[in-house]
Amino acid sequence: MSARLPHRTRRAAKGEFHLVQIFVRDNNVDQALKALKKKMQREGSFREMKRHVHYEKPSEKRARQKAEAVRRARKLARKRAQREGLLPAPKPRVPGAGRG
């Protein structure tokens, strides 16, 4: 038996809604919720919802967007420097490390 868990998310650019579908297989709701959470995380839905909890003044919005742009530019410059060999490559992550 398969059921769908529809979830509407908001696209920031156009304000259009689109439907996210997660299929429940073998009545495994936990797996379906995990998949839904992963999809929403990838799309930025959680960040969007968190941002809309309280009103954000236009000046605060500009400051946040500027800080995000600076962060993106620094990340891009760091990755470029690593590719060119100017910085050492990051240490590979070990999956599951650090979990209690």
N, C-alpha and C positions, 0 to 999 in steps of 0.2 A: 504494500500500500504506500502510496506516495502523496504527500500533501505539500502545498506551496505556502511559504510564509512571505507574503508580499511586504515590501517596505518602500515607502516613498522617500526619496532623498531630493534635496534641492540643489540644482546646479547653480553655482555662484555667478557664472558669467551671464546667463540669459534668464535665470529665474524660472526655468522650465522644470517640470517634474518628470522623472523617469522611474520606471519600476525595476526594482532589484528582486530577482527571484532566487530563492534558496529551496532546494528540494529535500524533503525529509525522507530518508531511505530506511526501511526496516524499523520504522517508529523510533529512530535514533534522533531525538530532539536535541540532545547535547551537541552532537556533531553538526547539526544544522545551525544551531545558534553560534557555534564556533566559526562556521563558514560565513554566516551573516556578519559577525563582528569583524572578521578579516576583510570582507568586501567593503564594509563601511569605513574601516580604517584606511584601506587603500584609496578610497574615493575622497577621503577627507570629511566625511559626514560628521564624525564625532567632533572634529575641530570646529566645523561650521555650527553645530548645535551649541557647543560650549561658548562660542563667540556671541550667539544670539540670546544667551541667558539674560544679560543686562544690556541696556542701551549703551551704545558706544558713540561718544561725541565725534563729530567729523575731525577735530584736531587729534583725538586719540587714534582714530582710524588711520589718519595720514602717518602719525608717528609709528604705529604698528607696521604699516605697509613698508615704510622706509627701513625699519629695523629688519624686517623679513628680507627685503631686497639686499641689504648689506650682508646679512647672513648667507644668502644664496651666492652672492658675489665672492665672499670669502671661501665658501665651500668649493666653488668652481675653480678659484685660483689655487686652492690647496690641491685639488685633484689634478689640475694641469701641471703644477710643480712636481707632484709625485710621478706623473707620466714622463716628464722630462728628466727625471732623476735628480732634481734639485732637493727634494725631501725624501726621507726614507718611506717606503711603503708601510701602510698600517699593518699591525700584527693581525694575523687571521683569527677570527672569532671561533671559539670552540662551542658548538651547539650544546645547550643544556648546562654550560658552566655557570657557576654563581647561583644556581637555584638550590634552595635548602632542602 
